[in-house]
């Protein structure tokens, strides 16, 4: 199938969380979160990924999240739909649905759990790319899928029409830097590993599909912009401000921790779906401490009771001192 016009893909793309309320989608919160991200300058939204608890969404909810995100974006930024599963047939069906809804591209994970060989991975992506006109970004996250792409396989994938890039969550900068210049020019390369995202961009990457950008989108965007403009001093200064939060959220950007951070920053409900559960107290303490410099600048609430927590490193058992502010 002929590939659709290539959207602008690059910079800081947020791997958006999915807000829930009373067991269902929180539609107003999703729209507000998307709007805040866009107004903060992000270059795109990636929805229904692991960060967005995509595996827990029903088919109807998945379609609604994609549709609401596209409507909220209103052509201001691209919306990428995560459609990957460990079934080629199911992945094709979800990809076609994302195309019908108007997604700009799809993010397709290397099949998980079944641990296919490199040949099976190649055939999987050949079939997915041929099934729709959407650009396909390969999502390589071996820590979560137990399957890693070899350099040879990456070259084979880059030759498949419709496959336009890769989100690499390995954090292996040396492997990326060692790829042939031809391959790096042919493919768009995105970091999926926040701790090394700046180094990835400096080494020639095209940006990041970032879980942490949910929380401090303007800083993540500014860091990527500075790096791509060659202003490394400014980029490193911004990274220094972000590192405490990145460390507190974990290398893969745990949705439970991200939602807790968004509760502090934006008053977003932190509801999760099993098997995910709320962040542990020590994690919440670390997040609050990392966000303390930003909390005084937090925007007014959306529609939830708004609380800001002040944390002290001497608080017993990591318990926060709670201060409720209304504004």
C-alpha positions as CSV (number, residue, x, y, z in Angstrom):
1,X,0.0,0.0,0.0
2,X,1.3,3.5,-0.8
3,X,2.7,5.3,2.2
4,X,0.9,8.4,3.3
5,X,2.6,11.8,3.3
6,X,5.4,11.9,5.9
7,X,4.4,14.0,8.9
8,X,6.8,16.2,10.8
9,X,8.4,13.8,13.2
10,X,11.1,15.0,15.6
11,X,11.9,16.9,18.7
12,X,10.1,16.2,22.0
13,X,7.2,13.8,21.6
14,X,5.3,13.0,24.9
15,X,4.4,9.3,25.5
16,X,1.1,10.5,27.0
17,X,-0.5,8.9,30.0
18,X,-4.2,8.0,30.0
19,X,-6.2,9.6,32.7
20,X,-8.9,7.4,34.4
21,X,-11.7,8.3,36.8
22,X,-14.0,5.9,38.6
23,X,-12.7,3.0,36.4
24,X,-13.3,4.7,33.0
25,X,-11.6,7.2,30.8
26,X,-11.4,10.7,32.2
27,X,-12.1,12.6,28.9
28,X,-11.9,16.2,30.3
29,X,-8.6,15.4,31.9
30,X,-7.2,13.8,28.7
31,X,-8.2,16.8,26.7
32,X,-6.7,19.2,29.3
33,X,-3.5,17.2,29.5
34,X,-3.1,17.2,25.7
35,X,-3.7,20.9,25.6
36,X,-1.2,21.6,28.3
37,X,1.4,19.5,26.5
38,X,0.8,21.3,23.2
39,X,0.8,24.8,24.8
40,X,4.1,23.8,26.4
41,X,5.7,23.3,23.0
42,X,5.9,19.6,22.5
43,X,6.3,18.4,19.0
44,X,3.9,15.5,19.2
45,X,1.8,13.1,21.3
46,X,2.2,9.3,21.4
47,X,-0.9,7.7,22.8
48,X,-1.9,4.2,23.9
49,X,1.7,3.1,24.6
50,X,2.8,1.4,27.7
51,X,3.1,4.8,29.3
52,X,-0.5,5.3,28.4
53,X,-1.5,1.9,29.9
54,X,-2.4,0.8,26.4
55,X,-2.6,-2.9,27.2
56,X,-5.4,-2.2,29.7
57,X,-7.6,-0.2,27.3
58,X,-10.6,-1.8,25.6
59,X,-10.9,-1.5,21.8
60,X,-13.5,1.2,22.2
61,X,-11.4,3.1,24.8
62,X,-8.3,2.8,22.6
63,X,-10.2,4.3,19.6
64,X,-11.6,7.1,21.8
65,X,-8.2,8.0,23.2
66,X,-6.8,8.3,19.7
67,X,-9.8,10.3,18.5
68,X,-9.8,12.7,21.5
69,X,-6.1,13.3,21.2
70,X,-6.3,14.0,17.5
71,X,-9.2,16.4,18.0
72,X,-7.3,18.1,20.9
73,X,-4.2,18.4,18.7
74,X,-6.2,20.1,15.9
75,X,-3.3,19.7,13.5
76,X,-1.0,21.7,15.8
77,X,1.2,18.6,16.5
78,X,1.3,15.1,15.2
79,X,-0.5,12.3,17.1
80,X,1.2,8.9,17.0
81,X,-0.9,5.8,18.0
82,X,0.8,2.8,19.6
83,X,-0.7,-0.2,17.9
84,X,1.9,-3.0,18.6
85,X,0.9,-6.3,20.1
86,X,2.5,-9.8,20.0
87,X,0.1,-10.8,17.3
88,X,0.7,-9.6,13.7
89,X,-3.0,-9.9,12.9
90,X,-4.0,-7.8,15.9
91,X,-1.3,-5.3,15.2
92,X,-2.5,-4.9,11.6
93,X,-6.1,-4.4,12.8
94,X,-5.2,-1.7,15.3
95,X,-2.9,0.0,12.8
96,X,-5.7,0.2,10.2
97,X,-8.1,1.6,12.9
98,X,-5.5,4.2,13.8
99,X,-5.3,5.2,10.2
100,X,-9.1,5.5,9.9
101,X,-9.1,7.7,12.9
102,X,-6.5,10.1,11.5
103,X,-3.3,9.3,13.3
104,X,-0.2,10.7,11.8
105,X,1.9,7.6,12.4
106,X,2.0,4.4,14.4
107,X,4.4,3.2,17.0
108,X,4.7,-0.6,16.8
109,X,6.6,-2.6,19.4
110,X,8.8,-5.5,18.7
111,X,6.5,-8.5,19.5
112,X,6.8,-9.4,23.2
113,X,6.5,-12.5,25.3
114,X,6.7,-14.9,22.4
115,X,10.3,-13.9,21.7
116,X,10.4,-14.3,17.9
117,X,13.7,-14.6,16.2
118,X,15.1,-11.8,14.0
119,X,13.5,-13.4,10.9
120,X,10.1,-13.4,12.5
121,X,10.5,-9.8,13.6
122,X,11.3,-8.7,10.1
123,X,8.3,-10.6,8.6
124,X,6.0,-9.1,11.3
125,X,7.0,-5.5,10.4
126,X,6.8,-6.3,6.7
127,X,3.2,-7.3,7.1
128,X,2.3,-4.4,9.3
129,X,3.9,-1.8,7.0
130,X,2.2,-3.2,4.0
131,X,-1.3,-3.2,5.6
132,X,-1.7,0.6,5.8
133,X,-0.5,3.9,4.5
134,X,0.7,5.1,7.8
135,X,4.4,5.7,8.6
136,X,5.6,3.0,11.1
137,X,8.0,3.7,13.9
138,X,9.5,0.6,15.4
139,X,9.5,0.5,19.2
140,X,12.6,-1.4,20.5
141,X,12.3,-1.8,24.3
142,X,14.1,-5.1,25.1
143,X,13.8,-4.6,28.8
144,X,10.0,-4.9,28.4
145,X,9.7,-7.2,25.4
146,X,12.6,-9.6,26.0
147,X,13.4,-9.2,22.3
148,X,16.1,-6.9,20.9
149,X,16.8,-5.9,17.4
150,X,20.2,-6.7,15.9
151,X,22.0,-4.1,13.8
152,X,21.5,-6.3,10.7
153,X,17.7,-6.5,11.4
154,X,17.6,-2.7,11.8
155,X,19.1,-2.3,8.3
156,X,16.6,-4.8,6.9
157,X,13.7,-2.9,8.5
158,X,14.9,0.5,7.2
159,X,14.6,-0.9,3.6
160,X,10.9,-1.8,4.1
161,X,8.6,0.9,2.5
162,X,6.6,2.6,5.2
163,X,8.9,2.0,8.1
164,X,10.4,5.4,8.8
165,X,12.1,5.2,12.2
166,X,12.8,3.6,15.5
167,X,12.3,4.5,19.1
168,X,15.2,3.0,21.0
169,X,14.7,2.5,24.7
170,X,18.0,0.6,25.2
171,X,20.0,3.7,26.2
172,X,22.9,2.2,24.2
173,X,24.4,5.4,22.7
174,X,27.5,3.5,21.4
175,X,25.4,1.2,19.3
176,X,23.5,4.1,17.8
177,X,26.6,6.1,17.1
178,X,28.2,3.0,15.4
179,X,25.4,2.7,12.8
180,X,26.3,3.5,9.2
181,X,25.7,7.1,8.1
182,X,23.5,5.8,5.3
183,X,21.2,4.0,7.8
184,X,21.1,7.0,10.1
185,X,20.1,9.2,7.2
186,X,17.4,6.8,6.0
187,X,15.7,6.4,9.4
188,X,14.4,8.7,12.1
189,X,15.9,7.8,15.4
190,X,14.1,8.6,18.7
191,X,15.3,8.0,22.2
192,X,12.8,6.1,24.4
193,X,15.2,6.3,27.4
194,X,14.9,9.6,29.2
195,X,18.3,9.3,31.1
196,X,20.2,9.2,27.8
197,X,17.9,11.2,25.6
198,X,20.1,14.3,25.5
199,X,23.2,12.2,24.6
200,X,21.2,10.4,22.0
201,X,20.2,13.7,20.3
202,X,23.7,15.1,20.5
203,X,25.0,11.9,18.8
204,X,22.6,12.6,15.9
205,X,19.2,11.4,17.0
206,X,16.0,13.1,15.9
207,X,14.5,13.6,19.3
208,X,12.7,11.6,22.0
209,X,9.4,9.9,22.6
210,X,9.5,10.6,26.3
211,X,7.5,9.5,29.3
212,X,9.0,12.2,31.5
213,X,7.8,14.9,29.2
214,X,4.3,14.3,30.6
215,X,5.4,16.1,33.8
216,X,7.7,18.9,32.7
217,X,7.0,19.3,29.0
218,X,8.5,22.7,28.5
219,X,11.8,21.7,30.0
220,X,12.0,18.5,27.9
221,X,11.1,20.5,24.8
222,X,13.6,23.2,25.5
223,X,16.4,20.7,26.1
224,X,15.7,19.0,22.7
225,X,15.5,22.3,20.9
226,X,18.8,23.5,22.4
227,X,20.5,20.2,21.5
228,X,19.3,20.2,18.0
229,X,20.4,23.8,17.6
230,X,23.9,23.0,18.8
231,X,23.6,24.9,22.0
232,X,25.0,22.2,24.1
233,X,25.7,24.4,27.2
234,X,22.0,25.3,27.4
235,X,20.9,21.7,26.7
236,X,23.1,20.3,29.5
237,X,21.9,23.0,31.9
238,X,18.3,21.9,31.2
239,X,19.3,18.3,31.6
240,X,20.7,19.0,35.0
241,X,17.4,20.5,36.0
242,X,15.5,17.4,34.7
243,X,17.8,14.6,36.0
244,X,16.3,14.5,39.6
245,X,12.8,13.9,38.1
246,X,14.1,11.5,35.5
247,X,15.8,9.5,38.2
248,X,12.6,9.5,40.4
249,X,10.4,8.4,37.5
250,X,12.7,5.4,36.6
251,X,14.4,4.7,33.3
252,X,11.2,3.4,31.6
253,X,9.0,6.1,33.1
254,X,6.6,4.2,35.3
255,X,3.0,5.3,34.7
256,X,2.3,5.2,38.4
257,X,5.1,7.6,39.2
258,X,4.2,9.8,36.3
259,X,0.6,10.1,37.4
260,X,1.6,10.9,40.9
261,X,3.9,13.6,39.6
262,X,1.1,15.0,37.5
263,X,-1.2,15.0,40.5
264,X,1.3,17.3,42.2
265,X,1.9,19.5,39.2
266,X,-1.5,19.7,37.6
267,X,-4.1,18.1,40.0
268,X,-4.6,15.1,37.7
269,X,-6.1,12.1,39.3
270,X,-3.6,9.3,39.8
271,X,-5.9,6.4,39.1
272,X,-4.3,3.3,37.5
273,X,-5.5,0.0,36.2
274,X,-4.3,-3.3,37.4
275,X,-1.7,-4.8,37.3
276,X,-0.3,-1.3,38.0
277,X,-0.6,0.0,41.5
278,X,0.2,3.3,43.2
279,X,3.8,4.3,43.6
280,X,5.4,3.4,46.9
281,X,5.9,6.1,49.6
282,X,9.6,6.4,49.0
283,X,9.0,6.9,45.3
284,X,6.4,9.5,46.0
285,X,8.8,11.3,48.3
286,X,11.6,11.3,45.7
287,X,9.2,12.7,43.1
288,X,8.0,15.4,45.4
289,X,11.5,16.4,46.2
290,X,12.5,16.4,42.5
291,X,9.5,18.6,41.7
292,X,9.8,21.0,44.6
293,X,11.5,23.8,42.5
294,X,8.7,23.6,40.0
295,X,5.7,23.3,42.3
296,X,5.7,27.0,43.1
297,X,5.1,27.7,39.4
298,X,2.4,25.0,39.1
299,X,-0.6,26.2,37.0
300,X,-4.1,26.4,38.5
301,X,-6.1,23.3,38.8
302,X,-8.2,21.7,36.1
303,X,-11.3,20.6,37.9
304,X,-10.0,18.5,40.8
305,X,-9.4,19.5,44.4
306,X,-5.9,21.0,44.0
307,X,-3.1,20.1,46.5
308,X,0.5,21.0,46.5
309,X,2.8,19.0,48.8
310,X,5.9,20.4,50.4
311,X,8.5,17.7,51.1
312,X,11.4,17.7,53.5
313,X,14.3,15.3,53.3
314,X,14.1,15.0,57.1
315,X,10.4,13.9,57.1
316,X,10.0,10.7,59.1
317,X,9.5,7.6,57.0
318,X,9.4,9.7,53.9
319,X,6.0,11.1,54.8
320,X,5.2,14.4,53.3
321,X,4.2,17.5,55.2
322,X,0.9,18.4,53.5
323,X,0.0,22.0,52.7
324,X,-3.3,22.6,50.8
325,X,-3.3,25.7,48.7
326,X,-6.4,27.0,46.9
327,X,-6.2,29.4,44.0
